[in-house]
Every structure is written in structure tokens, then in C-alpha cells.
């Protein structure tokens, strides 16, 4: 019996040691509760930063001056029934636009609020105007034009619940003008660099996707991919003639890739596919100043950037040196593209947001997502690959 006890004693000691080294069990609220601050966006002039933060236990929009602490932020929306699902600044920075539904019906309307306005009567936030003002209708924002900052183009299924007609809406007044009735099964509109409607995407009866050219006398089909393929226009090239498109059309194509589509001929030209031949095309970073392609992105085990602009590449390398082996994301930016909100995340860092000044190389932390989550107790992760 004594010998058995002596044998058990080391085992008990080992188990106790292992248990002592285990990280604590973390409250799931730390992982799944509402983050304190998320979704920051800088105003076009760089003077203000908007963000999402709970108010009365509901996610709402707040605004602060760029150089002020978050504690001094002003409440912009005061919704207590539904969290704000998304928002953005108008091109001139005069308004914040957001979408909201009623009771979870997913019939989103577009609202505009002037951050400079005083609180509405009986509220802590400025008045918000419903600029789509349509019941039982789901609004789809199609374009925020550079040429007219007081305008947005929105799709509304107010005439036919199955399809969205295209409207032009004046933000400051809510004035709405019908641009085109959707009688062609259109699911998306593509505008060029001068904010002219040039292409449309149609869902065919058999499930195919069709790219249509907008001619004065109607739409003309120029490109098709079947239900097992993808063909998605992204943005017009700087020449304003061809359009960047992501597609995997073709029997010998495994991954989506970036091509240029000529709307006049329907011909495509390969721009780039994954240099490592491992993943689909992940995205394009394109300047809003000159419509130049800045970088291409691929989401592999870790995100990969392929830089086309040497200045942005130098910025990225600087950020990598400052932030280490974190995944860097480029968020909103000022109109002149000199100030950027940068995110940095990793397996043990849910996310940090910084304000980056490209000219001075100043990097200023704004906030950390889930600040109360103890990073030191999170486990590191390694990618695992195996043949399927």
C-alpha cells in the first residue's frame, strides 16, 4: 500500500503542475459580447473619426475629432432597438450615412445625419433623415460618386420585389430621381471613373451570370460565365475604357484571377493570378485619386500583398517593421490618401487600429478590439495543409 502511495505521489505532482500551467477559463462574453469600439472611419478631410460603440446596450455611431480621446466623442445615432449594421461618410464629409431595418426584417433604408447638428428634441443625438423613405423595400447602395458628393445611387425594389430599380438620390434633400427601371433581371450596376453607368450584371434564367454593356438603346450582352464560374466586375481601369474583373471562366482555370475586360469587344486580358498558384484572387487596392492599381491581395495561410506602387510598398514595409508579424489591413483614408486607418491582427491579437500619416510616418494607436480580452492567455495557431 505504501509502495502504491509512493508511486501515485509523483503522478499527482505532475498533474498538479500541469493544471497550474493551464490558462484560466475565459468568460465567453469576452469573445462574443459587443466590442467596446469597432468600425472606425476617418472623414475625407481628416478632421474627424467616426466609430461604432454601444449606447444603452445597442451599437450606435459616434464621432470625435481626430486628435481627441474617444471619451470626448459625440453620439450621432441613438437607436435602442436595433444595432447600426453599417455606415460611411459622404464624399464631402458633411453627412454620415447609415442603413437600418425595422425589427430585423432586413428591409434596409438609407439614413443621413449631419454630425454638426445639435441633438434632436427629446434625443441625445442629431436628427437622422430617411433619404430612401420606402416601406417593405430593401435599399442597395450602388455608387457614391466622386463627381457629385451630395448624391448617391441606390437600388430600390419598390416597384418589383424581385428586382431593384436604379435611383439617384440627393443626400441633403432626399430628392429621388429614377435612372432606370429594372426589366432585365439586373443584379448590379457598374459605373466608370466619371460616374457614368457603363455596365450591368444580369442573372440569367439558367443561373448564368451575364455582363451587359449600357448602350443608348439598351443593354447588350458582352460576357457570360456559367453557374459554376464567377465573373465579377470590380472597377474601371485608369484608361476608363477597360474594366478590372475577377473571374475563373474556362475549363483549364482552377482559381479566380484578375483580368481586364474590354466592354467594346468582350475580350479579356490576364492581369494577374496567384503567383504561388495556391488560392483565388483576393482583392485589388486601387487609388481613388488617380485610379492606379496599388496592389493585389491573396488570402493564403497568411495574407499576401503584391505591390505595384513603390511608395505604398515602402509604407507597408515600414508598418511591418513597426507592427511585427501581424496581418495589416488598410481601412478608410482621407480624400488625399495621406491619412489611413490601419488594422493589425494575429492569432493572439483580435485587432488593433492605428492612424497612419504617410507623410510623417507617424503611427498612432486608436483602440484595441475587445480590450479586456487577456492576450497572454490566447493560444498561438499554425496552418495545417493536407491533400483532399
C-alpha positions in Angstrom: 0.0 0.0 0.0 2.8 2.3 0.9 4.6 1.5 -2.4 1.4 2.3 -4.3 1.1 5.7 -2.5 4.7 6.5 -3.3 4.0 5.7 -7.0 0.9 7.8 -7.0 2.6 10.8 -5.4 4.8 11.8 -8.4 1.8 11.4 -10.7 -0.3 13.7 -8.5 2.5 16.2 -8.5 2.8 16.1 -12.3 -1.0 16.6 -12.7 -1.0 19.4 -10.3 1.9 21.0 -12.1 0.2 20.7 -15.5 -3.1 22.1 -14.1 -1.2 25.0 -12.6 0.3 25.8 -16.0 -3.1 25.8 -17.8 -4.5 29.2 -18.8 -7.7 30.3 -17.0 -11.1 29.6 -18.4 -12.1 32.9 -20.0 -15.7 34.2 -19.9 -17.3 33.8 -23.3 -18.6 37.3 -23.1 -15.0 38.4 -23.7 -15.2 36.7 -27.1 -18.8 37.1 -28.2 -20.0 40.2 -26.4 -20.3 43.6 -28.2 -16.8 45.1 -28.7 -16.4 48.4 -27.0 -15.2 50.2 -30.1 -15.2 48.9 -33.8 -15.5 50.1 -37.3 -13.7 53.4 -37.2 -13.7 55.6 -40.4 -11.9 58.8 -40.9 -13.6 61.8 -42.5 -12.5 62.9 -46.0 -10.7 65.9 -44.6 -9.1 64.0 -41.8 -10.6 66.2 -39.1 -12.9 63.6 -37.5 -13.1 59.9 -36.8 -16.4 58.1 -36.6 -16.8 54.7 -35.0 -19.3 52.2 -33.6 -19.8 51.9 -29.8 -22.6 50.7 -27.6 -25.1 53.3 -26.3 -27.8 52.0 -23.9 -26.5 48.4 -24.8 -27.1 49.0 -28.5 -24.4 49.6 -31.1 -24.5 53.2 -32.4 -22.4 55.7 -34.3 -20.2 58.2 -32.5 -17.8 60.9 -33.8 -14.8 62.6 -32.3 -12.1 64.9 -33.5 -9.1 63.0 -34.9 -6.8 64.3 -32.1 -9.3 63.9 -29.2 -9.7 60.9 -26.9 -12.6 58.6 -27.5 -14.1 59.7 -24.2 -15.0 63.0 -25.8 -16.9 61.6 -28.7 -20.3 62.9 -29.7 -23.3 60.5 -30.1 -24.6 60.6 -33.7 -27.3 57.9 -33.6 -29.5 56.9 -30.6 -31.1 53.6 -31.7 -32.2 51.4 -28.8 -34.0 48.7 -30.8 -31.5 47.6 -33.4 -27.7 47.9 -33.7 -26.4 50.0 -36.6 -25.2 47.5 -39.2 -23.1 49.8 -41.3 -22.3 53.4 -42.2 -19.9 55.7 -44.2 -19.0 59.3 -44.7 -20.4 61.3 -47.6 -17.7 62.3 -50.1 -17.6 65.9 -48.8 -17.7 64.9 -45.1 -21.0 66.8 -44.5 -23.0 63.7 -43.7 -22.8 60.3 -42.2 -25.0 57.8 -44.0 -26.1 54.5 -42.4 -28.5 51.7 -43.1 -31.2 50.3 -40.7 -34.1 48.0 -40.9 -37.2 47.5 -38.7 -37.3 44.7 -36.2 -34.9 42.6 -38.2 -37.0 42.4 -41.4 -33.8 43.2 -43.4 -35.6 45.8 -45.4 -32.8 48.4 -45.1 -33.4 52.1 -45.7 -30.6 54.6 -46.0 -30.4 57.4 -43.4 -28.4 60.6 -43.4 -27.3 62.6 -40.3 -25.3 65.8 -40.1 -22.7 65.4 -37.3 -22.6 69.1 -36.8 -26.3 69.4 -35.9 -27.4 69.7 -32.3 -29.4 66.9 -30.7 -33.0 66.5 -31.8 -35.7 67.3 -29.3 -36.0 64.6 -26.7 -32.9 62.8 -28.0 -29.2 62.8 -27.3 -28.3 62.5 -31.0 -28.8 64.8 -34.0 -31.9 64.1 -36.2 -31.5 61.4 -38.9 -33.4 61.6 -42.1 -34.6 58.6 -44.1 -33.5 59.6 -47.6 -34.8 56.4 -49.3 -38.1 56.5 -47.3 -39.6 53.3 -48.6 -41.6 50.7 -46.6 -41.1 47.0 -47.1 -38.2 47.8 -49.5 -34.5 46.8 -49.3 -32.2 49.6 -50.5 -28.9 48.6 -52.2 -26.2 51.3 -52.4 -24.8 51.2 -56.0 -22.4 54.2 -56.1 -21.1 57.1 -54.0 -20.0 59.3 -56.9 -16.8 61.4 -56.8 -18.3 64.0 -59.2 -21.2 64.9 -57.0 -20.6 64.5 -53.3 -24.3 65.3 -52.5 -25.5 62.3 -54.4 -25.7 58.5 -54.1 -27.1 55.9 -56.5 -29.4 53.4 -54.8 -31.3 50.3 -56.0 -34.9 50.0 -54.6 -37.3 47.1 -55.1 -40.3 49.4 -54.6 -41.9 48.6 -58.0 -41.0 44.9 -58.2 -40.0 43.0 -55.1 -37.7 40.7 -57.1 -35.6 43.4 -58.8 -34.2 46.7 -57.9 -34.7 49.9 -60.0 -31.9 52.4 -60.0 -32.4 55.8 -58.4 -30.3 58.9 -57.9 -30.8 60.4 -54.5 -29.8 63.9 -53.3 -28.4 63.5 -49.8 -29.2 67.0 -48.5 -32.8 66.9 -49.5 -33.8 63.3 -50.2 -34.9 64.2 -53.7 -35.2 61.0 -55.7 -34.9 60.6 -59.5 -35.5 57.3 -61.3 -32.4 56.5 -63.5 -33.6 53.2 -65.0 -36.3 50.6 -64.5 -35.0 47.1 -64.0 -36.8 44.9 -66.6 -33.7 42.9 -67.5 -33.0 40.9 -64.3 -30.2 43.3 -63.3 -28.4 42.4 -60.0 -25.7 45.1 -60.1 -24.6 48.3 -61.8 -21.0 49.3 -62.8 -20.1 52.9 -63.2 -16.9 54.2 -64.8 -14.4 56.7 -63.4 -16.5 59.6 -64.5 -19.6 58.2 -62.7 -21.3 57.1 -65.9 -23.3 53.9 -66.0 -21.3 51.6 -68.3 -22.1 48.0 -67.4 -24.7 45.9 -65.6 -24.7 42.4 -64.3 -27.6 40.2 -65.1 -28.7 36.9 -63.6 -30.0 34.7 -66.4 -32.9 32.2 -66.2 -30.5 29.3 -66.2 -28.3 30.7 -63.4 -25.5 32.1 -65.7 -24.1 35.5 -65.0 -24.1 37.9 -67.9 -22.1 41.2 -68.2 -24.1 43.8 -70.2 -22.8 47.0 -71.8 -25.1 50.0 -71.3 -25.8 51.4 -74.8 -28.1 54.4 -75.5 -30.7 52.0 -76.9 -30.4 49.4 -74.1 -28.2 46.7 -72.7 -26.0 44.4 -74.9 -24.5 41.2 -73.6 -20.7 41.1 -73.9 -19.6 38.4 -71.5 -21.0 35.3 -69.8 -19.9 32.8 -67.2 -21.9 29.7 -66.2 -23.4 28.8 -62.8 -20.1 27.1 -61.7 -17.9 30.0 -62.6 -17.5 33.6 -61.4 -17.2 36.8 -63.3 -17.4 40.0 -61.2 -16.5 43.5 -62.5 -14.5 45.4 -59.9 -13.6 48.9 -61.2 -12.7 50.6 -64.4 -9.1 50.8 -65.4 -7.4 54.3 -65.3 -7.9 54.5 -69.1 -11.6 54.4 -68.4 -12.1 52.0 -71.3 -11.4 48.6 -69.8 -12.7 47.3 -66.5 -11.0 45.1 -63.9 -12.8 41.8 -63.4 -12.4 38.8 -61.2 -13.2 35.5 -63.0 -12.4 31.8 -63.2 -14.0 31.2 -66.5 -12.5 28.4 -68.5 -12.1 24.7 -68.3 -8.4 24.9 -67.5 -8.8 27.6 -64.8 -8.8 26.5 -61.2 -8.6 29.8 -59.3 -10.2 33.1 -59.8 -7.8 35.7 -61.3 -7.7 39.4 -62.2 -8.4 40.3 -65.8 -9.2 43.4 -67.9 -12.5 43.2 -69.8 -13.0 45.4 -72.9 -16.7 46.4 -73.0 -16.5 47.1 -76.7 -15.3 43.6 -77.8 -15.9 41.4 -74.8 -12.3 40.3 -74.9 -10.3 39.8 -71.7 -6.6 40.2 -70.9 -5.0 38.5 -67.9 -3.5 40.9 -65.4 -2.5 38.5 -62.6 -3.3 35.2 -61.0 -1.8 33.9 -57.7 2.0 33.8 -58.3 2.1 30.8 -55.9 -0.9 29.1 -57.7 -2.5 28.3 -54.3 -5.6 30.5 -53.8 -8.2 32.6 -55.5 -7.6 36.2 -56.3 -8.2 38.1 -53.1 -8.7 41.7 -54.0 -7.3 44.8 -55.6 -6.2 48.1 -53.9 -7.0 50.9 -56.3 -6.3 54.6 -55.7 -9.3 56.9 -55.7 -7.0 59.8 -56.7 -5.7 58.5 -60.0 -7.4 55.1 -60.4 -4.0 53.4 -60.4 -3.7 49.8 -59.3 -1.8 50.0 -56.0 -1.6 46.3 -55.0 -3.2 42.9 -55.4 -4.0 40.7 -52.4 -4.2 36.9 -51.9 -5.7 35.3 -48.8 -3.4 32.3 -48.2 -2.3 30.9 -44.8 -1.4 34.5 -44.3 -2.4 37.4 -46.5 0.0 38.3 -49.3 0.3 41.7 -50.9 1.9 42.3 -54.4 2.7 46.0 -54.7 2.5 47.9 -57.9 3.2 51.3 -56.3 6.7 51.7 -54.8 5.6 54.4 -52.3 2.8 52.3 -50.9 5.2 49.3 -50.7 7.6 51.4 -48.7 4.7 52.4 -46.4 3.8 48.7 -46.0 7.3 47.7 -45.2 7.5 50.4 -42.6 4.3 49.2 -41.0 5.5 45.6 -40.9 8.7 46.7 -39.0 6.6 48.6 -36.5 3.8 46.1 -36.0 5.7 42.8 -36.4 4.2 39.6 -37.8 0.6 40.9 -37.7 -1.7 40.9 -40.6 -2.1 44.5 -41.8 -5.4 45.8 -43.2 -6.0 49.1 -44.9 -9.2 50.8 -43.9 -10.6 54.2 -44.7 -8.5 57.1 -45.7 -8.7 60.9 -46.4 -9.5 62.3 -49.8 -5.8 63.0 -50.4 -4.9 59.4 -49.3 -2.3 60.7 -46.8 -4.0 59.6 -43.6 -5.1 56.0 -43.3 -6.8 53.9 -40.6 -4.7 50.7 -40.3 -5.7 47.5 -38.6 -3.3 44.9 -37.2 -4.3 41.4 -36.1 -2.9 38.0 -35.5 -3.8 34.7 -33.9 -3.2 36.2 -30.4 -4.3 39.8 -31.2 -8.0 40.2 -32.2 -7.3 43.6 -33.6 -5.7 47.0 -33.1 -6.5 50.1 -35.1 -3.9 52.9 -35.8 -4.0 56.2 -37.6 -1.1 56.3 -40.0 0.3 59.5 -41.5 2.1 58.6 -44.8 3.9 61.9 -45.0 5.4 61.9 -41.5 5.3 58.2 -40.9 3.6 58.8 -37.6 1.6 55.8 -36.3 -0.9 56.5 -33.5 -2.8 53.7 -31.8 -6.6 54.5 -31.7 -8.1 51.4 -29.9 -7.9 47.7 -29.4 -10.8 45.4 -30.2 -12.0 43.5 -27.1 -9.6 45.4 -24.9 -10.5 43.3 -21.8 -9.6 40.0 -23.5 -6.3 38.9 -22.0 -4.0 38.3 -25.0 -1.4 36.4 -22.9 -3.9 33.6 -22.4 -4.7 33.1 -26.1 -3.2 30.1 -28.0 -1.0 30.5 -31.0 -2.2 28.9 -34.2 -0.4 27.2 -37.1 -1.8 26.5 -40.5 -2.3 22.8 -41.5 -2.4 21.6 -45.1 -3.3 18.2 -46.4 -4.4 16.8 -49.8 -8.2 16.5 -50.3 
